[in-house]
Amino acid sequence: MDGTWRYAVTLPGPPGGHGPPQVLIVHATGELTAAGAAVFADGAGTFRVVIEGGAARPLAAPPGPGRHMCLHIVPLP
């Protein structure tokens, strides 16, 4: 991990729905994956990701068809 403890993660709207993206704030949980990657989660702890190569990768498959597995992130202070 690069020392950033919070990220804004952009979730695209549903395919073909022309809806706006949703932005979630995730923070470091102190947990690590089996591979040693830091786990980040939203406030409720239901949306969990690892940060790899400048993108967020959800730990659980996102619901619905066509959902993205590589999500845009912005580090937060």
Secondary structure, 3 states (H helix, E strand, C coil): CCCCCEEEEEECCCCCCCCCCEEEEEEEEEEECCCCCEEEECCCCCCEEEEECCEEEECCCCCCCCCCCCEEEEEEC
